[in-house]
Amino acid sequence: MIRPLSATLMFLFSLSLASAVVMSAHDGHDHKVMGTITMAAADHVMLKTTDGKNVTIQVTKDTKVTRDSQTMKAQDIAVGARVVVTAVSENDQLKAKEIQVGAEARAAAR
């Protein structure tokens, strides 16, 4: 009884190590993050993703921010605006390459 349990635990441990290596190997690849802006500043944006997670993405001088094909500054993105961010992962941080701003959340009915 102990041997099958030990073998299963060793397999699961090995699998977790392998998945950690695979996840870190994705540095430098583009990632799409969709969500709603909760805070915007000149050097980063915070958003709640479509699956409910809070994410902070760094904004650099090379980040392109657009709304309806018009260029804008990251700090001018309104809280509640929906965005699609193309970001690259570097050292466990997401750095925005492009932020496309969509519709803003509508004010609640009075």
Phi and psi in degrees as a GROMACS rama.xvg file:
@    title "Ramachandran Plot"
@    xaxis  label "Phi"
@    yaxis  label "Psi"
@TYPE xy
-68.1217  -38.552  ILE-2
-62.2076  -48.6722  ARG-3
-61.7892  -36.7348  PRO-4
-65.0845  -45.0075  LEU-5
-62.3372  -42.0065  SER-6
-64.2135  -40.9968  ALA-7
-64.7413  -44.141  THR-8
-63.4541  -40.3901  LEU-9
-64.7582  -40.3432  MET-10
-62.2635  -46.4886  PHE-11
-63.9082  -39.3031  LEU-12
-63.1616  -44.2171  PHE-13
-63.3737  -40.3534  SER-14
-63.7215  -40.3196  LEU-15
-66.1579  -38.0557  SER-16
-65.0051  -42.3798  LEU-17
-63.689  -40.794  ALA-18
-67.9941  -33.2422  SER-19
-65.7061  -38.6061  ALA-20
-67.2994  -42.5074  VAL-21
-63.2878  -42.4152  VAL-22
-63.9529  -40.537  MET-23
-72.4182  -19.6614  SER-24
-74.1872  -7.15292  ALA-25
-88.2156  4.67087  HIS-26
-57.8673  139.618  ASP-27
90.4035  -7.56328  GLY-28
-94.5589  148.926  HIS-29
-72.7887  140.21  ASP-30
-128.008  141.183  HIS-31
-101.294  128.978  LYS-32
-124.419  122.573  VAL-33
-112.909  141.306  MET-34
177.025  -166.016  GLY-35
-116.15  130.601  THR-36
-65.448  130.426  ILE-37
-109.09  -18.9394  THR-38
-165.632  138.099  MET-39
-132.71  133.273  ALA-40
-135.61  175.248  ALA-41
-65.3656  -30.7536  ALA-42
-108.699  -4.67676  ASP-43
-164.239  159.517  HIS-44
-127.489  148.763  VAL-45
-118.854  137.388  MET-46
-144.497  157.248  LEU-47
-100.004  120.058  LYS-48
-73.4529  169.44  THR-49
-63.6742  -20.6146  THR-50
-98.5134  13.7825  ASP-51
89.4736  4.42856  GLY-52
-88.5832  146.512  LYS-53
-92.0158  129.567  ASN-54
-131.51  137.883  VAL-55
-109.729  130.034  THR-56
-124.191  128.438  ILE-57
-72.4866  140.583  GLN-58
-110.21  131.173  VAL-59
-113.315  176.279  THR-60
-66.1458  -19.3668  LYS-61
-92.2926  -4.93601  ASP-62
-69.2035  130.124  THR-63
-97.6942  121.883  LYS-64
-115.882  123.291  VAL-65
-135.978  153.386  THR-66
-141.925  120.723  ARG-67
51.6706  45.6087  ASP-68
66.3062  7.6424  SER-69
-101.591  133.157  GLN-70
-74.1982  141.151  THR-71
-145.135  173.515  MET-72
-94.855  148.221  LYS-73
-58.6998  -40.1502  ALA-74
-68.3643  -13.0468  GLN-75
-90.2089  -0.527664  ASP-76
-72.5368  126.563  ILE-77
-75.8553  144.132  ALA-78
-60.4663  133.565  VAL-79
99.0355  -12.2591  GLY-80
-69.6538  141.351  ALA-81
-88.5014  137.886  ARG-82
-135.497  156.732  VAL-83
-122.008  120.222  VAL-84
-111.566  127.727  VAL-85
-97.6524  117.695  THR-86
-131.33  157.377  ALA-87
-115.702  141.21  VAL-88
-90.3431  123.997  SER-89
-135.98  118.652  GLU-90
51.8968  49.5327  ASN-91
64.5823  21.1398  ASP-92
-126.235  144.99  GLN-93
-95.1604  129.997  LEU-94
-118.435  124.615  LYS-95
-72.5399  131.315  ALA-96
-94.7618  -39.4733  LYS-97
-148.526  139.648  GLU-98
-124.373  119.223  ILE-99
-105.207  119.508  GLN-100
-94.6977  131.954  VAL-101
-107.958  -145.356  GLY-102
-70.8797  147.854  ALA-103
-87.9508  153.346  GLU-104
-65.9801  140.632  ALA-105
-83.0032  146.246  ARG-106
-63.6882  145.145  ALA-107
-63.8466  146.745  ALA-108
-65.7063  143.225  ALA-109
